[in-house]
């Protein structure tokens, strides 16, 4: 036979795969991978590391608070808590 082009070969392989199995690849929801410069890659890695460390610190604080049985309450020195002790006066 005549040599097949890469597009024809791909279509033939796809048809063959369709004949063999009913399994399908999931649709691609994201854009395909792209190349990044070293600087962009380092910036992304640093950002991800900072986010990871922040999440780890929050989790550690939460676990420590649970272990020590500490309840975190809101402190409002000028808020509603101080208003409860004030007398109500009529302006009339």
Buried (B, 14 or more C-beta within 10 A) or exposed (E): EEEEEEEEEEEEEEEEEEEEEEEEEEEEEEEEEEEEEEEEEEEEEEEEEEEEEEEEEEEEEEEEEEEEEEEEEEEEEEEEEEEEEEEEEEEE
